[in-house]
C-alpha cells in the first residue's frame, strides 16, 4: 500500500491493510522497521530502473533545493534519503532559522510559489512539537520543508521507522550519495 498508493504514514498503512485482510488483533501487525525492509525489497524486485531513476531525480532536486536554501543549513531526511521513496513521495527537508518567517520571505523574494504548513514532530517518547513549514516544488518535485529553530540542528527528531534520532544528510552527504548512485 505504501509503495503503490503513496501512503506515507506507517500507522495509516497498517490500519488499511488490517481492514482489508480482516485483521483485528493489532499485535500481529508488522513493526515499522519490518515494513521499511519490505519496501526496500519490493522496490528491488519490482521497481527496477524506474525506481532508480525516480530516486535519482528526487535526490538531484533535493540537492538543487538545498543549495538554493543554503542559508538555512538544509538537511535531507526521510524516504528520499533512505532510498525507500516512491514516485508519490515528497522530498523532506529540515531547515534552521532564527525566525521561521525568514524562510517564507526568502521564498517570496525568489519568486518561488509555496504554501505555509505546520508539522507535528516527535522529539522523544513523550514530547511532540509543532513546527512551521513550507511546501514548494523544485525541478517538478514536491518539497516539504520543516523549519526548526537554529539550535534544532543539534537534536534530530525521532524517526517514525525505528524510534532513534532521525538520520539527516547535509549537502556534502547528498553529493556523495548521488555520486554513488
DAMO-V997134 format. One record per backbone hydrogen bond with DSSP energy under -1.0 kcal/mol. NH is the residue of the N-H (numbers start at 1). CO is the residue of the C=O. E is the energy in kcal/mol with one decimal. If there is no record, write none. Layout:
BEGIN
((NH	CO	E) (NH	CO	E))
END
This chain:
BEGIN
((5	1	-2.1) (13	9	-2.3) (14	10	-2.5) (15	11	-2.6) (16	12	-2.5) (17	13	-2.4) (18	14	-2.8) (19	15	-2.6) (20	16	-2.5) (21	17	-2.1) (23	18	-2.5) (28	25	-1.6) (29	26	-1.3) (35	31	-2.0) (36	32	-2.7) (37	33	-2.1) (38	34	-2.1) (39	35	-2.4) (40	36	-2.2) (41	37	-2.2) (42	38	-2.9) (43	39	-2.7) (44	40	-2.1) (45	41	-2.5) (46	42	-3.3) (47	43	-1.4) (48	43	-1.1) (51	47	-1.4) (52	48	-2.0) (53	49	-2.9) (54	50	-2.4) (55	51	-2.9) (56	52	-2.3) (57	53	-2.3) (58	54	-2.3) (59	55	-2.6) (60	56	-2.6) (61	57	-2.3) (62	58	-2.3) (63	59	-2.4) (64	60	-2.3) (65	61	-2.7) (66	62	-2.9) (67	63	-2.4) (68	64	-2.0) (69	65	-2.4) (70	67	-1.1) (72	69	-2.6) (73	70	-1.6) (75	94	-1.9) (76	169	-2.9) (77	92	-2.5) (82	78	-2.4) (83	79	-1.7) (85	79	-1.5) (89	86	-1.5) (91	142	-3.0) (93	144	-2.3) (94	75	-2.6) (95	146	-3.0) (96	72	-2.4) (97	148	-2.3) (102	99	-2.0) (103	100	-1.4) (105	101	-2.8) (106	102	-2.2) (107	103	-2.5) (108	104	-2.5) (109	105	-2.8) (110	106	-1.7) (111	108	-1.3) (112	107	-2.6) (115	135	-2.2) (117	133	-2.7) (119	131	-2.7) (121	129	-3.6) (123	127	-2.8) (124	127	-1.3) (129	121	-2.8) (131	119	-2.8) (133	117	-2.3) (134	145	-2.3) (135	115	-2.4) (136	143	-1.9) (138	141	-2.2) (141	138	-1.8) (143	136	-3.3) (144	91	-3.3) (145	134	-3.0) (146	93	-2.5) (147	132	-3.2) (148	95	-3.1) (152	149	-2.2) (153	150	-1.1) (154	151	-1.5) (158	122	-3.2) (159	164	-3.4) (163	159	-1.9) (166	157	-3.5) (169	76	-2.0) (174	170	-2.4) (175	171	-2.7) (176	172	-2.1) (177	173	-2.1) (178	174	-2.8) (179	175	-2.1) (180	176	-1.2))
END
